[in-house]
Amino acid sequence: MEYRIKDVAVKDSGKRKIEWALEHMPVLSILRERFAKERPFDGLRISACLHVTPETAALMITLKTGGAMVRLSASNPLSTKDDVAASLVSDYGIEVFAIHGDSPEEYYGNIKKALELEPHITLDDGGDLTAYLHSKLPDLAEKVWGGTEETTTGVIRFRAMEKDGVLKYPIIAVNDSKTKYLFDNRYGTGQSTMDGILRATNLLIAGSVFVVAGYGWCGRGVAMRARGMGARVVVTEVDPVRALEAVMDGFEVMKMEEAAKIGDFFVTVTGDKNVISVEHIKSMKDGAILANSGHFDVEIDVSGLRKMAVKEEDVRPNVKKYQLPDGKKIYLLAEGRLVNLAAAEGHPPTVMDMSFSNQALAVKFIKENRNKLEKKVYTLPDEIDREIALLKLKSMNIEIDELTEEQRKYLSSWQEGT
Ligand code: ADE
């Protein structure tokens, strides 16, 4: 067995965390039981690049139970839970390459090791493993049957690759399943982002001006939860339809230039670069708190902030104080990386249950359809979404109505009217 983890000795706390996640992921547990009987992944090699968390561990265990050989590398150097990595290696026999705080070179070294498995299928969160495979190991990429992508940022990257005609194998955009983005992006990011900010700062949200940059599903979740805690929430957007939705959802909408002057907390969830620029930072209030919950650490101009600052100092875990030339203090959380995973524990297992059930069923879908799929980005069929939603409802003891034959007929006909 090969692996690169921090310390096997911390495996016991990792095991307890994994068991907690497994217990709170009922849909994935049903799939695991099915896979244990049917062994749909016998002989399948999977290279994954995902956040090394207890929830990801539950997915890896599920795939292994179905017969797959999996190798896991981290999808962000700060989200790795070293105890979880240790338990995966020593209690579950799963090869992991990830150490919390890895340098960029080590990060890509981990991806390279995961790919040495010569996978049939790749799993990605953000697209780094797939992009690495395409650019550095093109011959190996040719042999891959298909891959999955967990997050909006990665899906955007793969759609661009498809458009440029450089995609070498089909990708299932797990992010685009309804049972993923409507829940993980909205309720998962909403809760875990607030969790990260609270754990890092221990400050009161009520009464603050809380600026959310981006009103996609993640932004909606963050704005909703900040409002629920009593903040005056301001949304910034570039898309007029989304901006209008934010207005009608009851949020203040303005340019970042204006929001910068009044915000106490700033959270970026846009997926784009330099959404908070040095110019914006210069006009912020003394003590403003900056955090990012988008996939990459490009949304806040951290290097511009560092250049401008006359002094920087760690004031609490995951809180860095930057002193600006005019004496003002700006606080940056988790180095501008995903605050929900770096300062807290990421999305709760209850919501990752659906995201990772989509991942598990996407692997099965690729295996079963590999001869039909083209080098394109696909969304999973609606039946899979419906199955996951029904299983989740069942796990919550919630029953819903079914269409009667008469209703079904009515919905598929056009003759009946006024
Ligand atoms: N992305 C967001 N939260 C996560 C979690 N808990 N595990 C894996 N990936 C995540």
Boltz pocket constraint, residues with backbone or C-beta under 6 A from the ligand:
constraints:
  - pocket:
      binder: B
      contacts: [[A, 50], [A, 51], [A, 52], [A, 53], [A, 54], [A, 55], [A, 56], [A, 341], [A, 345], [A, 346], [A, 347], [A, 348], [A, 349], [A, 352]]
      max_distance: 6.0
